[in-house]
Amino acid sequence: MTALFAKERKLSKTNMLVAAAGIALLLFACSLLFANSADAHGYVQNSRAHLCQLGINTNCGQVQYEPFSVEGRGDFPEIGVPDGRIASANGGTGAAPFYELDVQTATRWSKINLQGGPHTFRWVIQANHATNNWKYYITKKGWNPNEPLARANLELFCEYRDHGANPPLDYSSDCFIPNDREGYHVIVAVWDIFDTQNAFYQAIDVNLSINPSAPTTPPPGHPGDPNRFGEIEEWVSIRPYQAGEIVRYNGAVWEAVYYSRGVVPGTNNAWRLVDGSPNNPNPGPNPGQYPAWNPNTVYTNEIVSHNGQLWQAQWWTQGQEPGTTGQWGPWRLVTN
């Protein structure tokens, strides 16, 4: 009887240990799943990381499970991630480093076929963030595809500025790919976050061809043209400004005296007039100098002409007609 009791007690203890181990393993798996979901942010469709997830790119390591976590230091290229680690965002923020993404040869990665000219880049976002800007770089003509990606081999060709707005979960950027190069190139998309120091990096391997029906460079007023921004930006109502920042508003140049957000220059001592006169009877440009509003175009900070007036987008918007969304809508009247 005593021996039987001891045997049953031993089996009971073994079962408890097995059960405890099973529970611990389950909790560990759940923690990984939760961590991946909590860290989920976004990736570009058909990017190097996305093709790893789809199994088109192979031997990718951890990024095949976390293409949305290729996150590193922002403010690229002035700061950002180091050369040679651009594609992985210096390892990213996944359960394991994504250094496999940094392998760079002419044949390592699957490529998508694109032509120069207009192209829309689409982001799949699982956790959005207040956004500073979206920038798109492409390797220069004559770059060496068998050397690690470096800043010196990249040039900016498309940019959007969101000034702290939160993007939708299906965000897209209308860009113009330089129509002056062919063959294998790498496009680097950078989603720079407004309220942290980080950004999300996506390398896109493309096989480019010349589009005979498109110009070499974007036409004037194209939404994604990075040269459309002046040296001094227009004031944006949703953006917080720190002391010393310079903006243009109503034909004049203003300097922030202290922190403010939503305070219109000229209506409060938060702004100091630096140059020009806000009472200039012709403070703004002619509406004919700006493209007409297009309901199919994505706008973030662009100025458009609509019904004889100029309107500036305050944040991401598409299909919302200027003048119909009220004072809290995405459009601000620039000229009457």
C-alpha positions in Angstrom: 0.0 0.0 0.0 2.8 2.4 0.9 4.7 1.5 -2.2 1.6 2.1 -4.4 1.0 5.5 -2.8 4.6 6.5 -3.3 4.4 5.4 -7.0 1.2 7.4 -7.6 2.7 10.4 -5.8 5.8 10.1 -8.1 3.6 10.0 -11.2 1.6 12.9 -10.0 4.7 15.0 -9.5 6.0 14.0 -13.0 2.6 15.0 -14.5 2.8 18.3 -12.8 6.2 19.0 -14.1 5.2 18.1 -17.6 2.1 20.3 -17.4 4.2 23.2 -16.0 6.7 22.9 -18.8 3.9 22.8 -21.4 2.3 25.9 -19.9 5.7 27.7 -19.9 6.2 26.8 -23.5 2.7 28.0 -24.4 3.3 31.3 -22.6 6.6 31.8 -24.4 5.0 31.2 -27.8 2.2 33.6 -26.9 4.7 36.2 -25.8 6.6 36.0 -29.1 3.3 36.3 -31.0 2.2 39.3 -28.9 5.6 40.9 -29.2 5.5 40.6 -33.0 2.0 42.1 -33.1 2.9 44.9 -30.7 6.0 45.8 -32.7 4.1 45.5 -36.0 4.4 48.7 -38.1 4.5 48.6 -41.9 6.2 47.5 -45.1 6.1 48.3 -48.8 4.4 45.9 -51.1 6.9 43.9 -53.2 9.8 45.1 -51.1 12.7 42.9 -50.3 11.3 42.1 -46.9 7.8 41.5 -48.3 9.1 39.1 -50.9 10.8 37.3 -48.1 7.5 36.9 -46.3 5.9 35.6 -49.5 8.7 33.0 -49.9 9.8 34.5 -53.3 13.1 35.6 -51.6 14.6 32.7 -49.6 17.1 32.3 -46.8 15.9 35.6 -45.3 16.1 34.8 -41.6 13.7 36.3 -39.1 12.4 39.1 -41.4 10.2 36.6 -43.3 8.0 36.6 -40.2 8.3 40.4 -39.4 8.6 42.4 -42.6 6.9 45.2 -40.8 9.6 45.6 -38.1 12.5 46.9 -40.3 12.9 49.9 -38.0 16.0 51.9 -37.1 17.3 55.4 -36.4 15.5 58.0 -38.4 16.5 61.4 -39.9 18.1 59.6 -42.9 20.5 60.4 -44.6 21.8 63.1 -42.3 21.8 60.7 -39.4 19.9 57.4 -39.9 21.3 53.9 -40.0 24.9 53.2 -41.1 26.0 52.5 -44.6 26.0 48.8 -45.3 23.0 48.3 -42.9 20.4 50.4 -44.8 18.3 47.6 -46.0 18.0 46.0 -42.5 17.7 49.3 -40.7 20.8 48.3 -38.8 19.2 45.0 -37.8 15.7 46.2 -37.2 13.6 45.6 -34.1 12.5 42.0 -34.6 13.0 38.9 -32.5 16.4 38.5 -34.2 18.5 40.9 -36.3 17.6 41.2 -40.0 21.2 41.4 -41.3 20.4 39.0 -44.1 18.6 41.9 -45.8 22.0 43.7 -46.2 23.5 41.1 -48.5 23.9 42.9 -51.7 24.8 41.3 -55.0 23.5 41.5 -58.6 21.7 38.2 -58.2 20.8 37.8 -54.5 17.3 39.2 -54.6 14.2 38.7 -56.8 13.3 41.8 -58.7 10.1 43.4 -59.9 9.8 44.9 -63.3 9.1 48.7 -63.4 9.3 51.5 -65.9 10.5 55.0 -65.3 7.7 57.6 -64.8 4.7 57.7 -62.5 4.4 54.9 -60.0 2.5 54.4 -56.7 4.2 52.9 -53.7 1.8 51.2 -51.3 2.5 50.6 -47.7 0.8 47.9 -45.6 0.6 49.4 -42.1 -0.3 47.4 -39.0 0.3 50.1 -36.4 0.4 53.7 -37.6 2.4 56.5 -36.2 2.4 60.3 -36.3 4.5 60.9 -39.4 7.3 63.3 -40.2 7.8 62.4 -43.9 8.0 59.7 -46.5 11.1 59.7 -48.7 12.1 57.5 -51.6 15.7 57.1 -52.8 17.1 55.2 -55.9 20.5 54.0 -56.7 22.4 56.3 -59.1 23.3 55.5 -62.6 26.4 53.5 -62.7 26.2 52.1 -59.2 27.8 48.8 -58.3 25.2 46.2 -57.4 27.8 44.0 -55.8 28.7 46.6 -53.1 26.8 47.3 -49.9 24.2 50.0 -50.1 25.6 53.4 -49.1 24.3 56.9 -49.0 26.7 58.0 -51.7 25.0 55.6 -54.1 21.5 56.9 -53.4 19.5 60.0 -54.6 16.2 61.3 -53.5 13.4 61.2 -56.1 10.2 61.4 -54.2 9.1 63.0 -50.9 5.9 63.7 -48.9 5.7 65.6 -45.7 2.9 64.9 -43.1 3.9 67.2 -40.3 2.8 64.8 -37.5 -0.4 63.5 -39.1 -1.3 59.8 -38.7 -1.5 57.9 -42.1 -4.2 55.5 -43.0 -3.5 51.8 -42.8 -3.4 51.5 -46.6 -1.1 54.5 -47.2 0.2 55.1 -50.8 2.7 57.6 -52.3 2.4 58.8 -55.9 5.9 59.2 -57.2 7.9 59.7 -60.4 10.7 57.2 -60.9 13.6 58.8 -62.8 13.2 57.8 -66.5 16.9 57.9 -67.3 18.2 54.6 -66.2 17.8 50.9 -66.9 18.5 47.5 -65.4 18.9 46.5 -61.8 18.4 49.3 -59.2 17.4 49.4 -55.6 14.8 51.8 -54.3 14.9 52.6 -50.5 11.6 53.8 -49.0 11.9 55.5 -45.6 8.9 56.3 -43.4 10.2 58.8 -40.8 8.3 59.0 -37.5 7.3 62.4 -36.1 7.3 61.7 -32.3 10.3 59.3 -32.0 13.8 59.2 -33.4 13.1 56.2 -35.5 12.1 55.4 -39.1 11.1 52.3 -41.1 13.3 51.2 -44.0 12.2 49.2 -47.0 14.6 48.1 -49.9 12.8 47.4 -53.2 14.8 45.5 -55.9 13.6 46.6 -59.3 14.5 45.9 -62.9 13.9 49.2 -64.6 13.2 50.0 -68.3 12.8 53.3 -70.0 9.2 54.5 -70.6 9.2 56.1 -74.1 6.0 57.9 -73.4 7.1 59.6 -70.1 9.6 62.5 -69.6 12.9 62.0 -67.9 12.0 64.0 -64.8 8.6 64.7 -63.2 6.4 67.5 -64.8 6.0 70.7 -62.9 3.6 70.3 -59.9 3.8 66.5 -59.7 2.8 65.6 -56.2 5.9 63.5 -55.3 8.5 65.9 -56.8 11.0 66.6 -53.9 11.9 69.9 -55.5 8.4 71.3 -55.1 9.2 72.4 -51.5 10.6 75.9 -51.2 13.5 76.8 -49.0 11.0 78.1 -46.4 7.9 75.9 -45.9 4.3 77.1 -45.6 2.8 77.2 -42.1 0.8 74.1 -41.4 -2.0 74.2 -38.7 -1.5 70.7 -37.3 2.3 70.9 -36.9 3.9 71.9 -33.6 6.6 74.5 -34.0 9.6 75.1 -31.7 11.2 78.5 -31.0 13.4 79.6 -33.9 11.6 77.7 -36.7 10.8 79.8 -39.8 7.7 79.5 -42.0 6.0 81.4 -44.8 2.3 82.5 -44.3 0.1 84.9 -46.2 3.1 86.2 -48.3 5.3 86.9 -45.3 8.1 85.1 -43.4 7.6 84.4 -39.7 9.8 83.1 -36.9 8.4 81.1 -34.0 9.1 82.9 -30.7 8.1 79.9 -28.5 6.3 76.6 -28.9 2.9 76.7 -30.5 0.5 74.6 -32.5 -2.4 75.8 -34.5 -1.6 79.5 -33.8 -1.9 81.4 -37.0 1.1 83.7 -37.7 0.1 87.3 -37.2 -2.7 86.6 -34.7 -0.6 86.0 -31.6 2.8 87.0 -30.2 3.9 83.3 -30.7 5.2 84.5 -34.1 7.5 87.3 -35.1 7.4 88.9 -38.5 10.8 88.4 -40.2 10.3 89.5 -43.8 7.6 90.9 -46.0 4.1 92.2 -45.2 1.1 90.1 -44.5 -1.0 93.0 -45.8 0.5 92.8 -49.2 -2.5 93.1 -51.6 -0.9 90.4 -53.8 0.6 88.0 -51.2 0.0 84.8 -53.0 0.7 83.3 -56.4 -1.7 83.1 -59.2 -4.0 80.0 -59.0 -2.9 79.2 -62.6 0.6 78.5 -61.4 -0.6 75.4 -59.5 -2.1 72.1 -60.6 -5.8 71.6 -60.5 -7.2 69.5 -57.6 -7.5 65.8 -58.7 -9.8 63.5 -56.6 -7.5 60.5 -57.4 -4.3 62.2 -56.2 -2.9 61.8 -52.7 -2.0 65.1 -51.1 -0.2 65.8 -47.8 1.1 69.4 -47.9 0.7 70.4 -51.6 -1.0 73.6 -52.9 -3.7 73.1 -55.6 -6.1 75.2 -57.6 -9.8 74.6 -57.3 -12.7 76.8 -58.3 -10.4 79.8 -58.8 -8.8 79.5 -55.4 -5.6 78.1 -54.0 -5.9 75.4 -51.2 -3.1 73.7 -49.2 -3.4 70.2 -47.8 -2.8 70.1 -44.0 -2.4 66.3 -43.8 -3.0 63.2 -45.9 -6.1 63.4 -48.0 -7.5 61.9 -51.1 -10.9 62.5 -52.7 -12.0 65.2 -50.3 -12.9 68.3 -52.3 -11.4 71.6 -51.2 -14.0 74.0 -49.8 -16.4 71.3 -48.8 -14.9 69.9 -45.6 -15.3 72.8 -43.2 -12.7 74.5 -41.0 -11.6 71.2 -39.4 -11.1 69.5 -42.8 -7.8 68.7 -44.5 -7.7 71.9 -46.7 -6.7 75.4 -45.8 -7.6 78.3 -48.1 -4.5 80.1 -49.3 -6.0 82.8 -51.5 -9.5 84.2 -51.8 
